[in-house]
Amino acid sequence: MKRIFIALIFLASFIANAQNTAVGAGEKLVYSASYNMSGILTDIAQVTLATTNIKTSKATLLRLKCTALTYSRWDSFFEIRDLYESYVNPKTLTPYLYKRDINEGGYYKAMKYTYSHKTNTVKTVQTKKNNWVENKTIKISSGTKDIVSTLYNIRLIDFESMQVGATQTLTILFDREETKAQITYLGKETINTAIGNKNCYKLKISSSQSSALKGDVWLTADANKIMVYGKFKIPVGNGELKIKSATGLKN
């Protein structure tokens, strides 16, 4: 499941501080995640993306929450209970706080990022089993985002103004390291999904740092630009994400 999320982060924002017209509070997207087991794609987990408003003493932030849970029949084989969340400016989706809490087959790790965009630094706190904690402040490039805010920022892109074959390079912060990736716009394609036939923008994913990571993603060609389908090739096989339901859309 971790590798599915790594693949997803390569869908990112091309435009720093673009105005958010696609994502609002109360949105909920539910997906089934499948993995190739013995030559057959098998649904193993549910991935849910949800947004809510969070009020602080200084401002109202948009909470972007992503969870991944194995279906009960797979828990005895490899239980996954993953939580990723980012707290962002609702107008620009610029992140201020990021939290990651993963529990996969008995392996546990938590990570917290606190951004300082004025200094392009991030204070990080990593926690593992037995209360092992490590604090570290790292330098980031301007516009670098975490895994979750990156997922949502792709929806701010104006694909209508892009030429087919256009490629962009972006930078994502994952496990305290900046990762370079590329996205190529492949044009429009209509596909059948659980929420109906959708005209979509098709994107190709690749990584300049990992030739083994490849994939394609389909986003609805409308004002919401939600992902409805994704397929990924990873070092240990391949997998898919298929949308099951979409509620509370902004547009």
Secondary structure, DSSP 8 states (H G I E B T S, - for coil): -HHHHHHHHTS--SSTT----S--TT-EEEEEEEEEETTEEEEEEEEEEEEEEEE-SS-EEEEEEEEEEE-HHHHHHH-BEEEEEEEE-TTT--EEEEEEEEEETTEEEEEEEEEETTTTEEEEEEEEGGGEEEEEEEE--TT-B-HHHHHHHGGG--GGGS-TT-EEEEEEEETTEEEEEEEEEEEEEEEEETTEEEEEEEEEEEETTEEEEEEEEEEESSSS--EEEEEEEETTEEEEEEEEEEES---
